Amino acid sequence: MNIRAFFKKIAERARCRRLGLEFPLFCKVHGVRKGDAQGALAQSRAGDELQIVHVPVENYPYNVYVYNIELNRVLGYLDNGLAETLVRAFGRGFCRDARIEEITGGPPEYKYFGCNLRILDTMAMMAPYFDN
């Protein structure tokens, strides 16, 4: 680790402490009824690797997507309050690792699938997918 990355990590940890973030964070995915999320959730399993990625969109500057690495699909997004806190802690355009804690709901008892996840304070899960 170079010296710049070292100090960046220290600053991130200080901001997390100040904002009250303790990792791992447990939360649920929002927006699971939209688009192709239901199909992606039906194919997902507990333990799947995810990426939590800040991608601002019009009228939603703190939009944070939940992306399933193995399926190469977006499952939904994070609650706006949590998303804003994460952007303040890690900066615009951040990316963090996460895992599916459990898939909830689903047919036949429930109309929709849902997803609970565990957000980690790492960025290593996508590393094997990048060429060196």
Rosetta constraint file for C-alpha pairs under 8 A:
AtomPair CA 1 CA 5 HARMONIC 6.32 0.50
AtomPair CA 1 CA 6 HARMONIC 6.52 0.50
AtomPair CA 2 CA 6 HARMONIC 6.29 0.50
AtomPair CA 3 CA 7 HARMONIC 6.36 0.50
AtomPair CA 4 CA 8 HARMONIC 6.17 0.50
AtomPair CA 5 CA 9 HARMONIC 6.13 0.50
AtomPair CA 6 CA 10 HARMONIC 6.46 0.50
AtomPair CA 7 CA 11 HARMONIC 6.20 0.50
AtomPair CA 8 CA 12 HARMONIC 6.19 0.50
AtomPair CA 9 CA 13 HARMONIC 6.22 0.50
AtomPair CA 10 CA 14 HARMONIC 6.28 0.50
AtomPair CA 11 CA 15 HARMONIC 6.26 0.50
AtomPair CA 12 CA 16 HARMONIC 6.14 0.50
AtomPair CA 12 CA 89 HARMONIC 6.06 0.50
AtomPair CA 12 CA 90 HARMONIC 6.07 0.50
AtomPair CA 13 CA 17 HARMONIC 6.22 0.50
AtomPair CA 14 CA 18 HARMONIC 6.21 0.50
AtomPair CA 15 CA 19 HARMONIC 6.09 0.50
AtomPair CA 15 CA 88 HARMONIC 7.79 0.50
AtomPair CA 15 CA 89 HARMONIC 5.26 0.50
AtomPair CA 16 CA 20 HARMONIC 6.02 0.50
AtomPair CA 16 CA 21 HARMONIC 4.96 0.50
AtomPair CA 16 CA 22 HARMONIC 7.23 0.50
AtomPair CA 16 CA 89 HARMONIC 5.49 0.50
AtomPair CA 17 CA 21 HARMONIC 5.91 0.50
AtomPair CA 17 CA 22 HARMONIC 7.35 0.50
AtomPair CA 19 CA 85 HARMONIC 7.07 0.50
AtomPair CA 19 CA 89 HARMONIC 7.31 0.50
AtomPair CA 21 CA 25 HARMONIC 7.62 0.50
AtomPair CA 23 CA 119 HARMONIC 7.05 0.50
AtomPair CA 23 CA 120 HARMONIC 5.92 0.50
AtomPair CA 23 CA 121 HARMONIC 6.18 0.50
AtomPair CA 24 CA 118 HARMONIC 6.01 0.50
AtomPair CA 24 CA 119 HARMONIC 5.38 0.50
AtomPair CA 24 CA 120 HARMONIC 4.92 0.50
AtomPair CA 24 CA 121 HARMONIC 6.92 0.50
AtomPair CA 25 CA 118 HARMONIC 5.47 0.50
AtomPair CA 25 CA 119 HARMONIC 4.95 0.50
AtomPair CA 25 CA 120 HARMONIC 6.81 0.50
AtomPair CA 26 CA 116 HARMONIC 7.24 0.50
AtomPair CA 26 CA 117 HARMONIC 5.74 0.50
AtomPair CA 26 CA 118 HARMONIC 4.61 0.50
AtomPair CA 26 CA 119 HARMONIC 6.37 0.50
AtomPair CA 27 CA 116 HARMONIC 5.76 0.50
AtomPair CA 27 CA 117 HARMONIC 5.60 0.50
AtomPair CA 27 CA 118 HARMONIC 6.68 0.50
AtomPair CA 27 CA 119 HARMONIC 7.98 0.50
AtomPair CA 28 CA 78 HARMONIC 7.29 0.50
AtomPair CA 28 CA 114 HARMONIC 7.72 0.50
AtomPair CA 28 CA 115 HARMONIC 5.73 0.50
AtomPair CA 28 CA 116 HARMONIC 4.23 0.50
AtomPair CA 28 CA 117 HARMONIC 5.87 0.50
AtomPair CA 29 CA 66 HARMONIC 7.31 0.50
AtomPair CA 29 CA 75 HARMONIC 7.48 0.50
AtomPair CA 29 CA 76 HARMONIC 5.82 0.50
AtomPair CA 29 CA 77 HARMONIC 5.70 0.50
AtomPair CA 29 CA 78 HARMONIC 5.55 0.50
AtomPair CA 29 CA 79 HARMONIC 7.47 0.50
AtomPair CA 29 CA 114 HARMONIC 7.03 0.50
AtomPair CA 29 CA 115 HARMONIC 5.56 0.50
AtomPair CA 29 CA 116 HARMONIC 6.25 0.50
AtomPair CA 29 CA 117 HARMONIC 7.24 0.50
AtomPair CA 30 CA 76 HARMONIC 5.59 0.50
AtomPair CA 30 CA 77 HARMONIC 5.22 0.50
AtomPair CA 30 CA 78 HARMONIC 5.69 0.50
AtomPair CA 30 CA 79 HARMONIC 6.37 0.50
AtomPair CA 31 CA 37 HARMONIC 7.87 0.50
AtomPair CA 31 CA 75 HARMONIC 7.99 0.50
AtomPair CA 31 CA 76 HARMONIC 4.97 0.50
AtomPair CA 31 CA 77 HARMONIC 6.11 0.50
AtomPair CA 32 CA 37 HARMONIC 5.26 0.50
AtomPair CA 32 CA 38 HARMONIC 6.23 0.50
AtomPair CA 32 CA 75 HARMONIC 6.42 0.50
AtomPair CA 32 CA 76 HARMONIC 5.30 0.50
AtomPair CA 32 CA 112 HARMONIC 7.93 0.50
AtomPair CA 32 CA 113 HARMONIC 7.27 0.50
AtomPair CA 32 CA 114 HARMONIC 6.40 0.50
AtomPair CA 33 CA 37 HARMONIC 6.40 0.50
AtomPair CA 33 CA 38 HARMONIC 6.26 0.50
AtomPair CA 33 CA 112 HARMONIC 6.92 0.50
AtomPair CA 34 CA 38 HARMONIC 7.65 0.50
AtomPair CA 34 CA 76 HARMONIC 7.84 0.50
AtomPair CA 36 CA 40 HARMONIC 6.48 0.50
AtomPair CA 36 CA 75 HARMONIC 7.93 0.50
AtomPair CA 37 CA 41 HARMONIC 6.01 0.50
AtomPair CA 37 CA 74 HARMONIC 6.65 0.50
AtomPair CA 37 CA 75 HARMONIC 4.86 0.50
AtomPair CA 37 CA 76 HARMONIC 6.42 0.50
AtomPair CA 38 CA 42 HARMONIC 6.09 0.50
AtomPair CA 38 CA 75 HARMONIC 7.77 0.50
AtomPair CA 38 CA 112 HARMONIC 7.07 0.50
AtomPair CA 38 CA 113 HARMONIC 6.25 0.50
AtomPair CA 39 CA 43 HARMONIC 6.52 0.50
AtomPair CA 40 CA 44 HARMONIC 6.24 0.50
AtomPair CA 40 CA 71 HARMONIC 7.34 0.50
AtomPair CA 40 CA 73 HARMONIC 6.61 0.50
AtomPair CA 40 CA 74 HARMONIC 7.52 0.50
AtomPair CA 40 CA 75 HARMONIC 6.26 0.50
AtomPair CA 41 CA 45 HARMONIC 7.93 0.50
AtomPair CA 41 CA 75 HARMONIC 6.52 0.50
AtomPair CA 41 CA 103 HARMONIC 7.35 0.50
AtomPair CA 41 CA 113 HARMONIC 6.46 0.50
AtomPair CA 41 CA 114 HARMONIC 7.27 0.50
AtomPair CA 41 CA 115 HARMONIC 7.44 0.50
AtomPair CA 42 CA 106 HARMONIC 7.88 0.50
AtomPair CA 42 CA 113 HARMONIC 7.08 0.50
AtomPair CA 44 CA 48 HARMONIC 6.77 0.50
AtomPair CA 44 CA 71 HARMONIC 7.82 0.50
AtomPair CA 44 CA 103 HARMONIC 7.61 0.50
AtomPair CA 45 CA 100 HARMONIC 7.05 0.50
AtomPair CA 45 CA 102 HARMONIC 7.30 0.50
AtomPair CA 45 CA 103 HARMONIC 6.77 0.50
AtomPair CA 46 CA 99 HARMONIC 7.56 0.50
AtomPair CA 46 CA 100 HARMONIC 4.94 0.50
AtomPair CA 46 CA 101 HARMONIC 5.37 0.50
AtomPair CA 46 CA 102 HARMONIC 4.91 0.50
AtomPair CA 46 CA 103 HARMONIC 6.48 0.50
AtomPair CA 47 CA 99 HARMONIC 5.43 0.50
AtomPair CA 47 CA 100 HARMONIC 5.01 0.50
AtomPair CA 47 CA 101 HARMONIC 6.21 0.50
AtomPair CA 47 CA 102 HARMONIC 7.80 0.50
AtomPair CA 48 CA 68 HARMONIC 7.22 0.50
AtomPair CA 48 CA 69 HARMONIC 7.88 0.50
AtomPair CA 48 CA 70 HARMONIC 7.27 0.50
AtomPair CA 48 CA 99 HARMONIC 5.54 0.50
AtomPair CA 48 CA 100 HARMONIC 5.45 0.50
AtomPair CA 49 CA 68 HARMONIC 6.30 0.50
AtomPair CA 49 CA 69 HARMONIC 5.90 0.50
AtomPair CA 49 CA 70 HARMONIC 6.94 0.50
AtomPair CA 49 CA 97 HARMONIC 7.37 0.50
AtomPair CA 49 CA 98 HARMONIC 6.14 0.50
AtomPair CA 49 CA 99 HARMONIC 4.82 0.50
AtomPair CA 49 CA 100 HARMONIC 6.88 0.50
AtomPair CA 49 CA 125 HARMONIC 7.15 0.50
AtomPair CA 50 CA 66 HARMONIC 6.69 0.50
AtomPair CA 50 CA 67 HARMONIC 5.43 0.50
AtomPair CA 50 CA 68 HARMONIC 4.56 0.50
AtomPair CA 50 CA 69 HARMONIC 5.43 0.50
AtomPair CA 50 CA 97 HARMONIC 5.91 0.50
AtomPair CA 50 CA 98 HARMONIC 4.81 0.50
AtomPair CA 50 CA 99 HARMONIC 5.38 0.50
AtomPair CA 50 CA 100 HARMONIC 7.19 0.50
AtomPair CA 50 CA 125 HARMONIC 7.97 0.50
AtomPair CA 51 CA 66 HARMONIC 5.97 0.50
AtomPair CA 51 CA 67 HARMONIC 5.10 0.50
AtomPair CA 51 CA 68 HARMONIC 6.54 0.50
AtomPair CA 51 CA 69 HARMONIC 6.77 0.50
AtomPair CA 51 CA 95 HARMONIC 6.53 0.50
AtomPair CA 51 CA 96 HARMONIC 5.68 0.50
AtomPair CA 51 CA 97 HARMONIC 4.81 0.50
AtomPair CA 51 CA 98 HARMONIC 5.76 0.50
AtomPair CA 51 CA 125 HARMONIC 7.86 0.50
AtomPair CA 51 CA 126 HARMONIC 7.91 0.50
AtomPair CA 52 CA 64 HARMONIC 6.47 0.50
AtomPair CA 52 CA 65 HARMONIC 5.77 0.50
AtomPair CA 52 CA 66 HARMONIC 4.89 0.50
AtomPair CA 52 CA 67 HARMONIC 6.36 0.50
AtomPair CA 52 CA 95 HARMONIC 5.50 0.50
AtomPair CA 52 CA 96 HARMONIC 5.11 0.50
AtomPair CA 52 CA 97 HARMONIC 6.17 0.50
AtomPair CA 52 CA 98 HARMONIC 6.67 0.50
AtomPair CA 52 CA 119 HARMONIC 7.68 0.50
AtomPair CA 53 CA 64 HARMONIC 5.33 0.50
AtomPair CA 53 CA 65 HARMONIC 5.28 0.50
AtomPair CA 53 CA 66 HARMONIC 6.66 0.50
AtomPair CA 53 CA 67 HARMONIC 7.51 0.50
AtomPair CA 53 CA 93 HARMONIC 6.81 0.50
AtomPair CA 53 CA 94 HARMONIC 5.91 0.50
AtomPair CA 53 CA 95 HARMONIC 4.49 0.50
AtomPair CA 53 CA 96 HARMONIC 6.69 0.50
AtomPair CA 54 CA 62 HARMONIC 6.90 0.50
AtomPair CA 54 CA 63 HARMONIC 5.94 0.50
AtomPair CA 54 CA 64 HARMONIC 4.29 0.50
AtomPair CA 54 CA 65 HARMONIC 6.40 0.50
AtomPair CA 54 CA 83 HARMONIC 7.98 0.50
AtomPair CA 54 CA 87 HARMONIC 7.24 0.50
AtomPair CA 54 CA 92 HARMONIC 6.60 0.50
AtomPair CA 54 CA 93 HARMONIC 4.80 0.50
AtomPair CA 54 CA 94 HARMONIC 5.47 0.50
AtomPair CA 54 CA 95 HARMONIC 6.56 0.50
AtomPair CA 55 CA 61 HARMONIC 7.87 0.50
AtomPair CA 55 CA 62 HARMONIC 7.47 0.50
AtomPair CA 55 CA 63 HARMONIC 5.72 0.50
AtomPair CA 55 CA 64 HARMONIC 5.90 0.50
AtomPair CA 55 CA 65 HARMONIC 6.98 0.50
AtomPair CA 55 CA 93 HARMONIC 6.18 0.50
AtomPair CA 56 CA 60 HARMONIC 6.01 0.50
AtomPair CA 56 CA 61 HARMONIC 4.49 0.50
AtomPair CA 56 CA 62 HARMONIC 5.73 0.50
AtomPair CA 56 CA 63 HARMONIC 5.09 0.50
AtomPair CA 56 CA 64 HARMONIC 7.47 0.50
AtomPair CA 57 CA 61 HARMONIC 5.94 0.50
AtomPair CA 57 CA 63 HARMONIC 6.58 0.50
AtomPair CA 62 CA 80 HARMONIC 6.67 0.50
AtomPair CA 62 CA 83 HARMONIC 5.74 0.50
AtomPair CA 62 CA 84 HARMONIC 5.24 0.50
AtomPair CA 62 CA 87 HARMONIC 6.77 0.50
AtomPair CA 63 CA 77 HARMONIC 7.09 0.50
AtomPair CA 63 CA 78 HARMONIC 7.41 0.50
AtomPair CA 63 CA 80 HARMONIC 6.97 0.50
AtomPair CA 63 CA 83 HARMONIC 6.51 0.50
AtomPair CA 63 CA 84 HARMONIC 7.99 0.50
AtomPair CA 64 CA 77 HARMONIC 5.48 0.50
AtomPair CA 64 CA 78 HARMONIC 5.67 0.50
AtomPair CA 64 CA 83 HARMONIC 5.79 0.50
AtomPair CA 65 CA 74 HARMONIC 6.83 0.50
AtomPair CA 65 CA 75 HARMONIC 7.68 0.50
AtomPair CA 65 CA 76 HARMONIC 5.91 0.50
AtomPair CA 65 CA 77 HARMONIC 4.24 0.50
AtomPair CA 65 CA 78 HARMONIC 6.53 0.50
AtomPair CA 66 CA 74 HARMONIC 5.78 0.50
AtomPair CA 66 CA 75 HARMONIC 5.56 0.50
AtomPair CA 66 CA 76 HARMONIC 5.39 0.50
AtomPair CA 66 CA 77 HARMONIC 5.22 0.50
AtomPair CA 66 CA 78 HARMONIC 7.09 0.50
AtomPair CA 67 CA 72 HARMONIC 7.07 0.50
AtomPair CA 67 CA 73 HARMONIC 5.74 0.50
AtomPair CA 67 CA 74 HARMONIC 4.30 0.50
AtomPair CA 67 CA 75 HARMONIC 5.83 0.50
AtomPair CA 67 CA 76 HARMONIC 7.53 0.50
AtomPair CA 68 CA 72 HARMONIC 5.66 0.50
AtomPair CA 68 CA 73 HARMONIC 5.41 0.50
AtomPair CA 68 CA 74 HARMONIC 6.08 0.50
AtomPair CA 68 CA 75 HARMONIC 6.67 0.50
AtomPair CA 69 CA 73 HARMONIC 7.17 0.50
AtomPair CA 69 CA 126 HARMONIC 7.65 0.50
AtomPair CA 78 CA 82 HARMONIC 6.76 0.50
AtomPair CA 78 CA 83 HARMONIC 5.87 0.50
AtomPair CA 79 CA 83 HARMONIC 6.03 0.50
AtomPair CA 80 CA 84 HARMONIC 6.04 0.50
AtomPair CA 81 CA 85 HARMONIC 6.38 0.50
AtomPair CA 82 CA 86 HARMONIC 6.20 0.50
AtomPair CA 83 CA 87 HARMONIC 6.21 0.50
AtomPair CA 84 CA 88 HARMONIC 6.22 0.50
AtomPair CA 85 CA 89 HARMONIC 6.22 0.50
AtomPair CA 86 CA 90 HARMONIC 5.97 0.50
AtomPair CA 86 CA 91 HARMONIC 7.66 0.50
AtomPair CA 87 CA 91 HARMONIC 4.85 0.50
AtomPair CA 87 CA 92 HARMONIC 5.73 0.50
AtomPair CA 87 CA 93 HARMONIC 7.85 0.50
AtomPair CA 87 CA 94 HARMONIC 7.03 0.50
AtomPair CA 88 CA 92 HARMONIC 7.86 0.50
AtomPair CA 90 CA 94 HARMONIC 5.91 0.50
AtomPair CA 95 CA 123 HARMONIC 6.65 0.50
AtomPair CA 96 CA 119 HARMONIC 7.30 0.50
AtomPair CA 96 CA 120 HARMONIC 6.65 0.50
AtomPair CA 96 CA 121 HARMONIC 6.42 0.50
AtomPair CA 96 CA 122 HARMONIC 5.72 0.50
AtomPair CA 96 CA 123 HARMONIC 4.96 0.50
AtomPair CA 97 CA 119 HARMONIC 6.21 0.50
AtomPair CA 97 CA 120 HARMONIC 5.37 0.50
AtomPair CA 97 CA 121 HARMONIC 6.87 0.50
AtomPair CA 97 CA 122 HARMONIC 5.58 0.50
AtomPair CA 97 CA 123 HARMONIC 5.36 0.50
AtomPair CA 97 CA 124 HARMONIC 7.01 0.50
AtomPair CA 97 CA 125 HARMONIC 6.25 0.50
AtomPair CA 98 CA 117 HARMONIC 6.77 0.50
AtomPair CA 98 CA 118 HARMONIC 5.42 0.50
AtomPair CA 98 CA 119 HARMONIC 4.23 0.50
AtomPair CA 98 CA 120 HARMONIC 5.32 0.50
AtomPair CA 99 CA 117 HARMONIC 5.70 0.50
AtomPair CA 99 CA 118 HARMONIC 5.35 0.50
AtomPair CA 99 CA 119 HARMONIC 6.68 0.50
AtomPair CA 99 CA 120 HARMONIC 7.98 0.50
AtomPair CA 100 CA 115 HARMONIC 7.02 0.50
AtomPair CA 100 CA 116 HARMONIC 6.18 0.50
AtomPair CA 100 CA 117 HARMONIC 4.48 0.50
AtomPair CA 100 CA 118 HARMONIC 6.37 0.50
AtomPair CA 101 CA 115 HARMONIC 7.59 0.50
AtomPair CA 101 CA 116 HARMONIC 5.37 0.50
AtomPair CA 101 CA 117 HARMONIC 4.69 0.50
AtomPair CA 101 CA 118 HARMONIC 6.01 0.50
AtomPair CA 102 CA 115 HARMONIC 5.98 0.50
AtomPair CA 102 CA 116 HARMONIC 5.33 0.50
AtomPair CA 102 CA 117 HARMONIC 6.91 0.50
AtomPair CA 103 CA 113 HARMONIC 6.90 0.50
AtomPair CA 103 CA 114 HARMONIC 5.78 0.50
AtomPair CA 103 CA 115 HARMONIC 4.60 0.50
AtomPair CA 103 CA 116 HARMONIC 6.43 0.50
AtomPair CA 104 CA 113 HARMONIC 5.69 0.50
AtomPair CA 104 CA 114 HARMONIC 4.72 0.50
AtomPair CA 104 CA 115 HARMONIC 5.63 0.50
AtomPair CA 104 CA 116 HARMONIC 7.39 0.50
AtomPair CA 105 CA 109 HARMONIC 7.24 0.50
AtomPair CA 105 CA 110 HARMONIC 5.28 0.50
AtomPair CA 105 CA 111 HARMONIC 7.40 0.50
AtomPair CA 105 CA 112 HARMONIC 6.00 0.50
AtomPair CA 105 CA 113 HARMONIC 4.67 0.50
AtomPair CA 105 CA 114 HARMONIC 5.82 0.50
AtomPair CA 106 CA 110 HARMONIC 5.04 0.50
AtomPair CA 106 CA 111 HARMONIC 6.02 0.50
AtomPair CA 106 CA 112 HARMONIC 5.01 0.50
AtomPair CA 106 CA 113 HARMONIC 4.28 0.50
AtomPair CA 106 CA 114 HARMONIC 7.44 0.50
AtomPair CA 107 CA 111 HARMONIC 5.86 0.50
AtomPair CA 107 CA 112 HARMONIC 6.95 0.50
AtomPair CA 107 CA 113 HARMONIC 7.69 0.50
AtomPair CA 123 CA 127 HARMONIC 7.89 0.50
AtomPair CA 126 CA 130 HARMONIC 7.09 0.50
